[in-house]
């Protein structure tokens, strides 16, 4: 429900979706549910839920007795608690930009903006990884890393589901557990992560999408008032996803600026910290996945694991996307990054138009 694919958009295009108002565009993300007869308060069949668990992304997240901000308070959930998602439902008209609610842990309803859908998947250790490393993805809600295996009390970073990291190794500890070594791509140090919590990315997972479409026939729009990203092939919409672009905060105005950009530089993983536009000095975000840059200063499309609150501005200048949507943008746009490259730059890329004021 974070994106609409080519098939759905072809149906919507017949209804002239480009003429819809901002609220209408956002409402399109509820269409897959509404067209199957779901209405506010109705439970979505658990067999249709693609994930079983949710990680709480903030502190003091309210649990309500119904899927509504007007519901009665039950309790608070706190950051990094992981609970089963019992079912999904549509809430009432507020918040209008995102009406998806999760019923969690048999206790009550939590707005989806504060829950990262996650899985609990363990992976076989890859017995050999070359010194230059391989790209890997976290497949558990979170995993703590350590500076050294000799001091398991010294946690380095907590890595979150769907984040990507370059790993090498493996190394086996005295208890028989395998670990990968992560050379940090921003700072001059490394840390250790449990190998079973990391899945090695294969070439097929990052291969180019729509390779037969001429690069000049591809274009992206960031519709700032509606907070959506639309991909076009030959001016026909083939993909749309919700986003969270730059906002104005107490410490400055980080709103994403209207204008034309190109996707000339990419990284499949980036540790964003210390003043990066996506992560001001108070942030420290390792493993931000599927980064497609728009400016030399670092403004980019990228996957987001610290919130699930798409549909309203809330970033420090970047175009926050779900990790799945960010990977799609990364694969569909040019240049195509050769497999195994930690970063890639060309003189040209896919045109991106940021449109509107907000």
Buried (B, 14 or more C-beta within 10 A) or exposed (E): BBBBEBEBBEEBEEEEBEEBEBEEBBBBBBBEBEEEEBEBBBEBEEEEBEBEBBBBBBEEBBBBEBBBEEBEEBEEBEEBBBBEBBBBBBBBEEBEBBBBBBBBBEBBBBBBBBBBBBEEEEBEBBEEBEEEBBBBBBBBBBBBBBBEBEEEEEEBBEBBBBBBBBBBBBEEEEEEBBBBBBBBBBEEEBBBBBBBBBBBBEEEEBEBBBEEBEBEEBBBBBBBEBBBBBBBBEEEBBBBBBBBBBBEEEEEEBBBEEEEBBBBBBBBBBBBBEEBBBBBEEBEBBBBBBBBBBBEEBBBBBBBBBBBBBBBBBBBBBBBBBBBBBBBBBBBBBBBBEBBEBBBEBEEBBBBBBBEEB
